[in-house]
């Protein structure tokens, strides 16, 4: 019998990504570090149509089906606006977040580090006009 220790260290950081109001998929600093994101890496997405599950696959090299990882203001993001529009995500009215769950069993099939994207949706707060009339 082969035993494998499940280390608490792999659960120390909650991996999260959020669709920004611009349609970009942004990562928290902790998530970017845990996923080892950097310029020169790529993100590919896969969808299980039967179960409605979306997957993020982090790649170390270019792939014609992958998006480049980009950086702005010290934060990493993926330019996913058109993809999320096509998938029907209403990120302008809703705050759409994903908890990322490592799915190592899919690494070989998806040819990269695979993460299930577990969706959470909240309504965005209405922006108030803070201008003072003069």
C-alpha positions as CSV (number, residue, x, y, z in Angstrom):
1,X,0.0,0.0,0.0
2,X,1.4,3.4,-1.0
3,X,0.6,6.3,1.4
4,X,0.8,9.9,0.5
5,X,0.9,12.7,3.1
6,X,-1.6,15.5,2.4
7,X,0.3,18.6,3.7
8,X,-1.5,21.4,5.4
9,X,0.9,23.8,3.6
10,X,-0.9,23.3,0.3
11,X,-4.1,24.7,1.9
12,X,-2.4,27.7,3.6
13,X,-3.3,30.1,0.8
14,X,-6.8,30.5,-0.6
15,X,-6.4,30.7,-4.3
16,X,-8.7,33.3,-5.9
17,X,-9.2,35.0,-9.2
18,X,-11.7,37.7,-10.1
19,X,-13.2,38.9,-13.3
20,X,-12.6,42.7,-13.2
21,X,-15.2,45.1,-14.5
22,X,-12.9,45.4,-17.6
23,X,-13.3,41.7,-18.3
24,X,-9.7,40.8,-17.3
25,X,-9.2,37.9,-15.0
26,X,-7.1,39.2,-12.1
27,X,-5.2,37.3,-9.4
28,X,-4.6,38.2,-5.8
29,X,-0.9,38.7,-4.9
30,X,-0.9,35.5,-2.8
31,X,-2.5,33.5,-5.6
32,X,0.0,34.8,-8.2
33,X,2.8,33.7,-5.9
34,X,1.3,30.3,-5.3
35,X,0.7,29.8,-9.0
36,X,4.2,31.1,-9.8
37,X,2.8,33.6,-12.3
38,X,5.2,35.7,-14.2
39,X,5.6,37.4,-17.6
40,X,6.4,34.8,-20.1
41,X,3.8,32.3,-18.7
42,X,0.4,31.6,-20.2
43,X,-3.1,30.7,-19.2
44,X,-5.3,28.3,-21.1
45,X,-9.0,27.6,-20.2
46,X,-11.0,24.4,-20.7
47,X,-14.7,23.8,-20.1
48,X,-16.5,20.6,-19.2
49,X,-19.7,21.2,-21.1
50,X,-21.6,18.3,-19.4
51,X,-20.8,19.5,-15.9
52,X,-20.5,23.3,-16.6
53,X,-17.1,23.4,-15.0
54,X,-14.4,25.8,-16.1
55,X,-10.7,25.1,-15.7
56,X,-7.6,27.3,-15.6
57,X,-4.4,25.8,-16.9
58,X,-1.1,27.6,-16.2
59,X,1.6,27.0,-18.8
60,X,5.3,27.7,-18.8
61,X,5.5,28.3,-22.5
62,X,3.4,29.6,-25.4
63,X,0.5,27.7,-26.8
64,X,-1.7,28.9,-29.6
65,X,-4.8,28.3,-27.5
66,X,-3.5,30.2,-24.5
67,X,-3.6,33.8,-23.2
68,X,-0.4,35.6,-22.2
69,X,0.0,36.4,-18.5
70,X,0.3,40.2,-18.2
71,X,1.2,42.5,-15.4
72,X,-0.1,46.0,-14.5
73,X,0.5,47.9,-11.3
74,X,2.3,44.9,-9.7
75,X,-0.7,42.6,-10.3
76,X,-1.0,39.8,-12.8
77,X,-4.0,39.3,-15.1
78,X,-5.2,37.6,-18.2
79,X,-6.9,39.5,-21.0
80,X,-10.1,37.5,-21.0
81,X,-12.8,40.0,-21.9
82,X,-13.9,38.5,-25.2
83,X,-13.8,34.9,-23.8
84,X,-16.0,35.9,-20.8
85,X,-18.3,37.8,-23.1
86,X,-18.7,34.7,-25.3
87,X,-19.3,32.5,-22.2
88,X,-22.1,34.9,-21.1
89,X,-20.5,36.2,-17.8
90,X,-22.1,39.5,-16.8
91,X,-19.0,40.9,-15.0
92,X,-20.2,44.5,-15.4
93,X,-23.2,44.1,-13.1
94,X,-21.8,41.2,-11.0
95,X,-18.7,40.7,-9.0
96,X,-17.6,37.2,-10.3
97,X,-14.9,35.5,-8.3
98,X,-13.4,32.0,-8.7
99,X,-11.9,29.8,-5.9
100,X,-9.2,27.9,-7.6
101,X,-8.9,24.2,-6.7
102,X,-5.8,22.3,-7.8
103,X,-6.7,19.3,-10.0
104,X,-3.3,17.6,-10.5
105,X,-5.1,14.6,-12.0
106,X,-5.8,16.8,-15.1
107,X,-2.3,18.1,-15.6
108,X,-1.3,15.6,-18.2
109,X,-4.6,15.8,-20.1
110,X,-4.6,19.6,-20.2
111,X,-0.8,19.9,-20.5
112,X,-0.1,22.3,-17.6
113,X,-1.0,23.0,-14.0
114,X,-4.8,22.5,-13.9
115,X,-7.2,24.3,-11.5
116,X,-10.9,24.0,-11.3
117,X,-12.6,27.4,-11.2
118,X,-15.4,27.3,-8.6
119,X,-17.6,30.3,-9.2
120,X,-19.0,32.8,-6.7
121,X,-21.2,35.7,-7.8
122,X,-22.3,38.8,-5.9
123,X,-24.1,41.9,-7.3
124,X,-21.7,44.8,-7.8
125,X,-22.4,47.8,-5.6
126,X,-24.0,50.8,-7.4
127,X,-21.5,53.5,-8.0
128,X,-22.6,56.8,-6.5
129,X,-21.8,60.2,-8.0
130,X,-19.5,61.7,-5.5
131,X,-19.1,65.0,-7.3
132,X,-20.1,68.1,-5.4
133,X,-22.0,70.6,-7.4
134,X,-20.4,74.1,-7.3
